[in-house]
Amino acid sequence: MSFFVIGFVVVFLLVLLSGFPVGFGLGFLAMGLLACYTDLDMAMTTSVEKAYASIDSSILVTVSLFVLAAQLISESGMGKRLFDAAKVFFGKFHSGLGIATIASSGVFSAMTGSSFVSASTMGLIAIPELRKAGYSDTLISAAITAGGSLGAVIPPSIILIVYGYLTDESIGKLFAAGMIPGILLIILYSIGIHLCSGSIGLNNPENSRDKKNQFSDSKTQTLDSENMDKFTALKEAFWGLMAPVIILGGIYLGIFTASEAAAMVVAYCIFIGFLVYRTLTIKKLWAALIASANVTAMVAMIIIGGAILGHVIVFGRIPQEFLEFVVACDFSPLLLLILINIILFVLGMFLEVLALVYLAIPLIHPVVLHMGWDNIWFAIIFLINVNLALITPPMGGVLFVVSQIGNISIEKVIKGAVLPIGILILLLIFLIAFPPIATWLPNFI
């Protein structure tokens, strides 16, 4: 591998670690490299063309609409109703509120596709309830980071949409591939929360409460759950539960595309918020529009910068250099796959998620094609690594969201995140050993 490729990677990491906004950092780095290849005028012209082409795509429409849907779901109270329903069914069991947090986060993720939105919304809803039930800050962190990270796996995952766009893969098949791993994660997270609740969780003095008050709060929570009508809770949560059915059912049945599904769920949330729940107002709708526009603008800048950088990577034959290096080393397929996962894990510790996507995919996708690996299968392996990046210190974004929302020290949040990190690595091993976990369901699409 040439010194130019090594130098590119070093400069790329330095730009990202400098604290410069990711989108602008990617763009300026790409323009500088392109100017070295050609000249300044050509670099400017090409960058403008690639920037325009990158946003002249349905991917940005899909992402922005799902971001808006997430804001509307939060403003309309759907997330709270989902959590209340899960609490009714699981709250009376030991560690039941933690499991309810995971379950409701899974459904919420199936409506938004965003880990950050899922973690922030469910954190605001669940953390007060978990504290009242005597959960320690460490176990609270484990539950919220686990539940929040589901947004990157369970369809409609925004990361899968970007992966499909960059590799020209069917987004419908990618969504189908994420279903079984997502359900497995919910089950494994729930089991993990239950097993850990005895040692790091319930009735722990970490909460600065005496045992009497802890048992009293837990009992009160249990009694409240028992007195609530399950049918009423399901009735309240019904409209929220229908949103994933509309999104995924419509895509899998071929009724509409991913972009059209995102538009449908936005219209659905507005209808439910105004006419059914009557919790949505013009003021709240405007606030949701402004918030989603801010997030979309940030994502758009990263997409633009990543698209220009992707062109430079291909123009400079960096993927070919990387592929030639891999071929020359003559790695076995299993060893190569393990090395790729280790590299992704290390990069994920220091890179913002979309920056990781735009750096890794142009380099690794030619290797995937060369090795003859199933692109759908590798997409889910890549997705799990992205999920790890969300909750792995020192740059895991979900960790800081949980710390800020829950007023929990980052040390305790990181300690709690050890549980979901371990489970994600376990799922990664399962995926490598049993590819049908990801490839079986897409065969029916």
C-alpha positions as CSV (number, residue, x, y, z in Angstrom):
1,M,0.0,0.0,0.0
2,S,1.5,3.3,-1.1
3,F,2.6,6.1,1.3
4,F,0.0,8.3,-0.3
5,V,-2.8,6.0,0.9
6,I,-1.3,5.9,4.4
7,G,-0.9,9.7,4.3
8,F,-4.5,10.1,3.2
9,V,-5.8,8.1,6.2
10,V,-3.6,10.0,8.6
11,V,-4.7,13.4,7.3
12,F,-8.4,12.2,7.3
13,L,-8.1,11.2,11.0
14,L,-6.4,14.5,11.9
15,V,-9.2,16.5,10.3
16,L,-11.9,14.6,12.1
17,L,-10.0,14.8,15.5
18,S,-9.5,18.5,15.1
19,G,-13.0,19.3,16.2
20,F,-13.9,20.9,12.8
21,P,-17.5,20.2,11.7
22,V,-17.5,16.8,10.0
23,G,-19.2,17.7,6.8
24,F,-17.0,20.7,6.2
25,G,-13.9,18.7,7.2
26,L,-14.7,16.0,4.7
27,G,-15.4,18.5,1.9
28,F,-12.3,20.7,2.4
29,L,-10.1,17.6,2.7
30,A,-11.5,16.2,-0.5
31,M,-11.1,19.5,-2.4
32,G,-7.5,19.8,-1.2
33,L,-6.7,16.3,-2.3
34,L,-8.4,16.8,-5.7
35,A,-6.4,20.0,-6.2
36,C,-3.2,18.0,-5.7
37,Y,-4.4,15.5,-8.3
38,T,-5.5,18.1,-10.9
39,D,-5.6,21.8,-10.3
40,L,-7.6,24.3,-8.2
41,D,-10.1,25.2,-10.9
42,M,-10.8,21.6,-11.7
43,A,-11.1,20.7,-8.0
44,M,-13.6,23.5,-7.5
45,T,-15.7,22.6,-10.6
46,T,-15.7,18.9,-9.8
47,S,-16.6,19.5,-6.1
48,V,-19.6,21.6,-7.0
49,E,-20.8,19.0,-9.5
50,K,-20.5,16.2,-7.0
51,A,-22.1,18.2,-4.2
52,Y,-25.1,18.9,-6.4
53,A,-25.4,15.3,-7.5
54,S,-25.2,14.0,-3.9
55,I,-28.2,16.0,-2.7
56,D,-30.1,15.4,-6.0
57,S,-31.2,12.0,-4.7
58,S,-34.1,10.4,-2.9
59,I,-31.8,9.4,-0.1
60,L,-31.8,12.9,1.4
61,V,-35.6,13.1,1.0
62,T,-36.0,9.8,2.8
63,V,-33.6,10.7,5.7
64,S,-35.2,14.2,6.2
65,L,-38.7,12.7,6.2
66,F,-37.8,10.0,8.8
67,V,-36.1,12.7,10.9
68,L,-39.3,14.8,10.7
69,A,-41.4,11.7,11.6
70,A,-39.2,11.1,14.7
71,Q,-39.8,14.7,15.8
72,L,-43.6,14.3,15.3
73,I,-43.7,11.0,17.1
74,S,-42.0,12.7,20.1
75,E,-44.2,15.8,20.0
76,S,-47.5,13.8,19.7
77,G,-46.8,11.5,22.6
78,M,-46.6,8.2,20.7
79,G,-43.3,7.3,22.4
80,K,-44.8,7.8,25.9
81,R,-47.8,5.6,25.0
82,L,-45.6,2.9,23.7
83,F,-43.5,2.9,26.9
84,D,-46.7,2.9,29.1
85,A,-48.0,-0.1,27.2
86,A,-44.7,-2.0,27.6
87,K,-44.7,-1.1,31.3
88,V,-48.1,-2.6,31.8
89,F,-47.0,-5.9,30.3
90,F,-43.5,-6.1,31.7
91,G,-43.4,-3.7,34.7
92,K,-44.6,-6.2,37.3
93,F,-41.6,-8.6,36.7
94,H,-38.2,-8.2,38.2
95,S,-36.2,-5.9,35.9
96,G,-39.5,-5.6,33.9
97,L,-39.2,-1.8,33.4
98,G,-35.7,-2.3,31.9
99,I,-37.2,-4.8,29.5
100,A,-40.1,-2.5,28.8
101,T,-37.6,0.2,27.9
102,I,-35.9,-2.1,25.4
103,A,-39.2,-3.3,23.9
104,S,-40.6,0.2,23.5
105,S,-37.3,1.5,22.1
106,G,-37.5,-1.3,19.5
107,V,-40.9,-0.2,18.3
108,F,-39.9,3.5,18.4
109,S,-36.8,2.7,16.4
110,A,-39.0,1.0,13.8
111,M,-40.7,4.3,13.3
112,T,-37.7,6.6,13.2
113,G,-34.5,4.8,12.0
114,S,-32.3,7.0,14.2
115,S,-30.4,5.9,17.3
116,F,-29.9,9.5,18.6
117,V,-33.6,10.3,18.4
118,S,-34.5,7.0,20.0
119,A,-32.0,7.4,22.8
120,S,-33.0,11.0,23.6
121,T,-36.8,10.4,23.4
122,M,-36.9,7.2,25.3
123,G,-34.4,8.5,27.8
124,L,-36.6,11.5,28.6
125,I,-39.6,9.1,29.0
126,A,-38.0,6.1,30.8
127,I,-35.2,7.4,33.0
128,P,-37.6,9.0,35.6
129,E,-39.6,5.8,35.7
130,L,-36.5,3.6,36.1
131,R,-35.2,5.8,38.9
132,K,-38.5,5.6,40.7
133,A,-38.3,1.8,40.5
134,G,-34.9,1.8,42.2
135,Y,-32.6,1.2,39.1
136,S,-29.0,2.3,39.5
137,D,-27.6,4.8,37.1
138,T,-25.4,2.1,35.7
139,L,-28.3,-0.2,34.8
140,I,-30.3,2.8,33.5
141,S,-27.4,3.6,31.2
142,A,-27.3,0.0,30.1
143,A,-31.0,0.0,29.2
144,I,-31.1,3.4,27.4
145,T,-27.9,2.8,25.4
146,A,-29.1,-0.6,24.4
147,G,-32.6,0.6,23.5
148,G,-31.3,3.7,21.8
149,S,-28.8,1.8,19.7
150,L,-31.6,-0.3,18.1
151,G,-32.4,2.7,15.9
152,A,-29.3,1.9,13.7
153,V,-30.3,-1.8,13.2
154,I,-34.1,-2.1,13.1
155,P,-35.6,-0.9,9.8
156,P,-36.0,1.8,8.6
157,S,-32.4,2.3,9.6
158,I,-30.9,5.5,8.2
159,I,-27.5,3.9,8.0
160,L,-29.0,1.1,5.8
161,I,-30.4,3.7,3.5
162,V,-27.0,5.3,3.2
163,Y,-25.4,1.9,2.6
164,G,-27.9,1.1,-0.1
165,Y,-27.3,4.4,-1.8
166,L,-23.4,4.0,-1.7
167,T,-23.4,0.4,-2.9
168,D,-26.5,0.5,-5.2
169,E,-28.1,-2.2,-3.1
170,S,-31.9,-2.7,-2.7
171,I,-33.0,-0.8,0.4
172,G,-36.0,-3.1,0.7
173,K,-33.7,-6.1,1.0
174,L,-31.4,-4.3,3.4
175,F,-34.4,-3.5,5.6
176,A,-35.5,-7.2,5.5
177,A,-32.0,-8.3,6.4
178,G,-32.0,-6.1,9.5
179,M,-35.3,-7.5,10.9
180,I,-34.0,-10.8,12.4
181,P,-30.8,-9.3,13.9
182,G,-32.9,-6.4,15.3
183,I,-35.3,-8.9,17.0
184,L,-32.4,-10.9,18.3
185,L,-30.9,-7.8,19.8
186,I,-34.1,-6.9,21.6
187,I,-34.2,-10.5,23.1
188,L,-30.5,-10.5,24.0
189,Y,-30.6,-7.0,25.5
190,S,-33.7,-8.0,27.6
191,I,-32.0,-11.1,28.8
192,G,-28.8,-9.1,29.6
193,I,-30.8,-6.5,31.6
194,H,-32.5,-9.2,33.6
195,L,-29.3,-11.1,34.4
196,C,-27.4,-7.9,35.4
197,S,-30.3,-6.3,37.4
198,G,-29.3,-8.3,40.5
199,S,-25.6,-7.1,40.6
200,I,-25.6,-3.6,39.1
201,G,-29.2,-2.6,39.1
202,L,-32.2,-2.8,41.4
203,N,-32.0,-1.6,45.0
204,N,-28.4,-0.5,44.6
205,P,-27.1,2.2,47.0
206,E,-25.7,3.9,44.0
207,N,-28.9,5.8,43.8
208,S,-28.3,7.4,47.2
209,R,-31.6,6.0,48.6
210,D,-32.1,3.8,51.5
211,K,-33.4,0.3,50.9
212,K,-36.8,1.0,52.4
213,N,-37.6,3.7,50.0
214,Q,-36.3,1.6,47.1
215,F,-38.5,-1.3,47.9
216,S,-41.4,1.1,48.4
217,D,-40.9,2.7,45.0
218,S,-40.6,-0.7,43.3
219,K,-43.8,-1.9,45.0
220,T,-45.7,1.2,44.0
221,Q,-44.5,0.8,40.4
222,T,-45.7,-2.8,40.4
223,L,-49.0,-2.0,41.9
224,D,-49.6,0.8,39.3
225,S,-48.8,-1.7,36.5
226,E,-51.1,-4.3,37.9
227,N,-54.0,-1.8,38.3
228,M,-53.7,-0.6,34.7
229,D,-55.9,-2.1,32.1
230,K,-53.8,-4.0,29.5
231,F,-56.5,-3.5,26.9
232,T,-56.6,0.2,27.4
233,A,-52.8,0.4,27.3
234,L,-52.8,-1.4,24.0
235,K,-55.6,0.8,22.7
236,E,-53.6,3.9,23.5
237,A,-50.5,2.5,21.9
238,F,-52.3,1.0,18.9
239,W,-51.7,4.0,16.6
240,G,-48.0,4.0,17.4
241,L,-47.8,0.3,16.8
242,M,-49.4,0.7,13.4
243,A,-46.7,3.1,12.1
244,P,-44.0,0.4,11.6
245,V,-46.7,-1.8,9.9
246,I,-47.3,1.0,7.5
247,I,-43.6,1.7,6.8
248,L,-42.3,-1.9,6.5
249,G,-45.5,-3.5,5.2
250,G,-45.8,-0.9,2.4
251,I,-42.2,-1.4,1.4
252,Y,-42.2,-5.2,1.5
253,L,-45.5,-5.4,-0.3
254,G,-44.3,-3.1,-3.1
255,I,-47.0,-0.5,-2.4
256,F,-44.4,2.3,-2.1
257,T,-40.7,3.0,-2.0
258,A,-38.7,3.9,1.1
259,S,-39.1,7.6,0.3
260,E,-42.8,7.3,-0.2
261,A,-43.0,5.2,3.1
262,A,-41.3,8.1,4.9
263,A,-43.8,10.6,3.5
264,M,-46.7,8.3,4.5
265,V,-45.5,8.0,8.1
266,V,-45.1,11.8,8.3
267,A,-48.7,12.3,7.1
268,Y,-49.8,9.5,9.4
269,C,-48.1,11.2,12.5
270,I,-49.6,14.6,11.7
271,F,-53.1,13.0,11.3
272,I,-52.8,11.1,14.6
273,G,-51.3,14.0,16.5
274,F,-53.9,16.5,15.4
275,L,-57.1,14.4,15.1
276,V,-56.7,11.3,17.3
277,Y,-54.4,12.1,20.3
278,R,-55.0,15.9,19.8
279,T,-51.6,16.6,21.4
280,L,-50.1,18.2,18.3
281,T,-50.6,21.9,17.8
282,I,-49.4,24.3,15.1
283,K,-46.7,25.6,17.4
284,K,-45.4,22.0,18.1
285,L,-45.6,21.2,14.4
286,W,-43.5,24.3,13.6
287,A,-41.0,23.3,16.3
288,A,-40.8,19.8,14.8
289,L,-40.2,21.2,11.3
290,I,-37.4,23.5,12.6
291,A,-35.7,20.7,14.6
292,S,-35.8,18.3,11.7
293,A,-34.5,21.0,9.3
294,N,-31.5,21.5,11.5
295,V,-30.7,17.8,11.7
296,T,-31.3,17.4,8.0
297,A,-28.9,20.3,7.2
298,M,-26.2,18.7,9.3
299,V,-26.7,15.3,7.6
300,A,-26.8,17.0,4.2
301,M,-23.4,18.6,4.8
302,I,-21.9,15.2,5.8
303,I,-23.4,13.6,2.7
304,I,-22.0,16.4,0.5
305,G,-18.6,16.2,2.0
306,G,-18.6,12.4,2.0
307,A,-19.7,12.3,-1.7
308,I,-16.8,14.6,-2.8
309,L,-14.4,12.6,-0.7
310,G,-15.7,9.4,-2.2
311,H,-15.1,10.7,-5.7
312,V,-11.5,11.6,-4.7
313,I,-10.9,8.2,-3.1
314,V,-12.0,6.5,-6.4
315,F,-10.2,9.1,-8.5
316,G,-6.9,8.4,-6.6
317,R,-7.3,4.6,-7.0
318,I,-7.1,4.2,-3.2
319,P,-9.7,1.3,-3.2
320,Q,-7.6,-0.4,-5.9
321,E,-4.4,0.2,-3.8
322,F,-6.2,-1.3,-0.8
323,L,-7.5,-4.2,-2.7
324,E,-4.0,-4.9,-4.2
325,F,-2.6,-4.9,-0.7
326,V,-5.2,-7.4,0.5
327,V,-4.6,-9.7,-2.4
328,A,-0.8,-9.5,-1.9
329,C,-1.2,-10.5,1.7
330,D,-3.2,-13.5,0.7
331,F,-5.4,-13.5,3.8
332,S,-7.8,-16.3,4.4
333,P,-11.5,-15.2,4.1
334,L,-12.1,-15.6,7.8
335,L,-9.0,-13.9,8.9
336,L,-9.6,-11.0,6.5
337,L,-13.2,-10.6,7.8
338,I,-11.9,-10.6,11.4
339,L,-9.3,-8.0,10.5
340,I,-11.9,-5.8,8.8
341,N,-14.2,-6.0,11.9
342,I,-11.2,-5.0,14.1
343,I,-10.4,-2.1,11.9
344,L,-14.0,-0.9,11.9
345,F,-14.3,-1.3,15.6
346,V,-11.1,0.8,16.2
347,L,-12.2,3.5,13.7
348,G,-15.7,3.6,15.3
349,M,-14.2,4.5,18.6
350,F,-12.9,7.8,17.1
351,L,-15.1,8.7,14.1
352,E,-18.6,10.1,13.8
353,V,-20.9,7.5,12.4
354,L,-21.6,8.9,8.9
355,A,-17.9,9.8,8.6
356,L,-17.1,6.2,9.3
357,V,-19.6,5.1,6.6
358,Y,-18.2,7.4,4.0
359,L,-14.6,6.4,4.7
360,A,-15.1,2.7,5.1
361,I,-17.5,1.7,2.4
362,P,-15.5,3.0,-0.7
363,L,-12.5,1.1,0.7
364,I,-14.1,-2.1,1.8
365,H,-16.9,-2.6,-0.8
366,P,-14.4,-3.6,-3.5
367,V,-12.9,-6.2,-1.1
368,V,-16.4,-7.6,-0.5
369,L,-17.0,-8.0,-4.2
370,H,-13.5,-9.5,-4.7
371,M,-14.0,-12.1,-2.0
372,G,-17.5,-13.0,-3.3
373,W,-19.2,-12.2,0.0
374,D,-22.9,-11.6,0.0
375,N,-23.3,-7.8,0.1
376,I,-26.6,-8.0,2.1
377,W,-24.8,-10.1,4.7
378,F,-21.8,-7.8,4.9
379,A,-24.1,-4.8,5.2
380,I,-25.5,-6.1,8.4
381,I,-22.0,-6.9,9.7
382,F,-21.1,-3.4,8.9
383,L,-24.3,-2.1,10.6
384,I,-23.4,-3.9,13.8
385,N,-20.0,-2.2,13.7
386,V,-21.7,1.2,13.2
387,N,-23.9,0.3,16.2
388,L,-20.8,-0.4,18.3
389,A,-19.4,3.0,17.2
390,L,-22.5,4.7,18.6
391,I,-21.9,3.4,22.1
392,T,-18.1,2.9,22.3
393,P,-16.0,5.5,24.1
394,P,-14.4,7.9,23.6
395,M,-16.6,9.2,20.7
396,G,-19.8,7.2,21.1
397,G,-22.6,9.8,20.5
398,V,-25.3,7.9,22.3
399,L,-23.2,7.8,25.5
400,F,-23.2,11.6,25.7
401,V,-26.9,11.8,24.9
402,V,-27.7,9.5,27.8
403,S,-25.3,11.3,30.1
404,Q,-26.8,14.7,29.4
405,I,-30.5,13.6,29.5
406,G,-30.1,11.5,32.6
407,N,-27.7,13.8,34.4
408,I,-25.5,10.7,34.8
409,S,-21.7,10.9,34.9
410,I,-20.0,9.7,31.7
411,E,-18.1,7.1,33.7
412,K,-21.3,5.4,34.8
413,V,-22.7,5.6,31.3
414,I,-19.7,3.9,29.9
415,K,-19.8,1.2,32.6
416,G,-23.5,0.6,31.7
417,A,-22.6,0.5,28.0
418,V,-20.4,-2.5,28.5
419,L,-23.5,-4.8,28.5
420,P,-24.8,-3.7,25.0
421,I,-21.2,-3.7,23.6
422,G,-20.7,-7.3,24.7
423,I,-24.1,-8.3,23.2
424,L,-23.3,-6.6,19.9
425,I,-20.0,-8.4,19.7
426,L,-21.8,-11.7,20.4
427,L,-24.3,-11.0,17.7
428,L,-21.5,-10.1,15.3
429,I,-20.0,-13.6,16.0
430,F,-23.4,-15.2,15.3
431,L,-23.7,-13.3,12.0
432,I,-20.2,-14.5,10.9
433,A,-20.9,-18.0,11.9
434,F,-24.5,-18.2,10.6
435,P,-25.0,-15.8,7.6
436,P,-28.7,-16.9,7.1
437,I,-29.5,-14.7,10.1
438,A,-29.2,-11.8,7.7
439,T,-29.7,-13.4,4.3
440,W,-32.8,-15.6,4.8
441,L,-35.5,-13.0,5.0
442,P,-34.3,-10.9,2.0
443,N,-34.8,-14.0,-0.3
444,F,-38.5,-13.4,0.0
445,I,-38.4,-9.8,-1.2
